[in-house]
Amino acid sequence: MKPTLLAAALITSAQIAQTAQAQDMVSYTTDLSYDDVIFGLENAILDAGLQVDTVSHVGEMLERTRADVGSDVVLFTHAEVFSFCSAKVSRAVMEADPMNIVFCPYDIFVAEVAGKPGQTTIGFRQFPEGAMQQVQNLLDGIVQTAIEE
């Protein structure tokens, strides 16, 4: 394969991978307010016996840096990512494969997309088959509890 064709093939492969990655998530959209979903999420995490390690204020950061990067697009009204871990589940998945460390800590995002008032989306990345399904089930249970009405 000629270098230019190889480069084009690699670029196309990278674009396909990026598209696939964006689709590799589990998300739910609700008409609950953003604040209600956040409240529900914090309670669901605590009720699962877990503790939030960090909250990344992604929406605020993107808005604060919007002009600095030359954009005039407002992406979110609100957007945060909650990171936490479960010693029990983490131990189980890492005993199955120590390289599952790459998935820790676990993240759940909550976002209100600009231009879509009254809709809050909550979700997380999908995990591979096998031991990591324990994490996927944990996160899905937390998210479902967070948006119960």
N, C-alpha and C positions, 0 to 999 in steps of 0.2 A: 504494500500500500504506500503511495506517495505521501511525503510528510504533510502536504496541505490537506489531503483526503483524511489522513489519520487525525489531524488536528480538528477537522470539521466533525469527524465521527465522535471524537472525545467531547467536543463542545455539545453536540446533540445528546450524547449519553448523559452529560452533566445536567442539561436542561430537563431531560426526562426524569432523572433522579430527583431534581428539585421539585418538580411537579408532584411526583409520587410522595415525597416527604411531606409536602403540604397537605396531602390527603390522608396521611397516616396518623389520624387523630380521631378521638371520640369526642363529640361535642353535642351539647343540648342547648336549644334556644328556648327561653321562657319569657313570658310577659311579666314575671316578677321584677320588681325594681332592682337596679344594680345593688343598692344598699341591702335589700332583703336577701339577695343571693350571697353577698359577702357575709352577712350575719349567719345565714344558714350554713355556709361553708365552714366558717370558723367554728361553729358549734358542732358540725358533723366531724370535723377533724378531732376536736377535743373529746367528743363522745366516743370516738374510736380509740381513745387512750393515747392519742398522738399529740405532738406539739409542733406548731409552726416554727420553723427555724428562721426563715426570712420571707419578707414580702417585697417583691420587686415591683416598683411603681413604673411599669413600662409606658403606660399612657402619658404620665407626667413627663417622663424623660423624652419621649418622642415629640411632645408638644413644645417642651422647653428648647429642644435642639432643632426644631423644624426650620427656622430661618437660617440657622448656622450651616445647614447642609443644603440650602438653596431650594427648599420645598415650600409650597403653599398648601399642601394637602393635609387636612386634619383627618387623622385616621380613627381616633377613638374619642368618645366623650369620657370614658373611664376604661382603664385596663390595668390589671394587676396579676402577678403570678405568685402563688403561694407555694413555698418549698418546705418539705418536711420529709421525715423518714420513719420507718417502723423497724425497730431492732429485730423483732421476731420475723417479719416477712423478709427483711434484708438478709438476715442470717440464712434463712431457708434458700433464697434464690442464689446467694453467693456460695453456699455449700454445694449447690447443684453445679455452679460454674463461677469460680472466683472473678472472672472477667465481667460478670453482671454488675460489677462495681460501676461500670460506665453509666448505668441508669440511675444511680443514686446521687443526690436526693430526688424525690419524686415531686413533680410539679403539677399544679392545677391552675389553669388560667380562668379569669373572669373578665369579660369585656363587654362594653357597650359601644358598638361601632357607630362612628359619626354618621348622621343621616338616617339612622334606624332607631329613633327614640322609642322607648317602651319595650325594646327587645334586649335581653341580656343573654349572652352566650357563655357557657361554662364548659370546660373540657380538659383533656389531657392527651398526650401522645399515646399511640398504640404501642404495645410491647410485643416482642416476638413470642412465637409459640413456645411451649415448654414451661419451665419454672417461672418465667416472668409473667405468666398469666395470673399468678397469685397477686402480683402488684396491680395488674390491670383490673382484676376483680375488686381489690381493695379500693382503688381510685374510683371505679365506677360506682361502688356502693356509697362512697362519700359524696360523690357528685349527685347521685340520685336523692340521697337524704337532704342535701343542701337545697334542692329545688322542689321538695315536697310541699304541697300547699295544704 
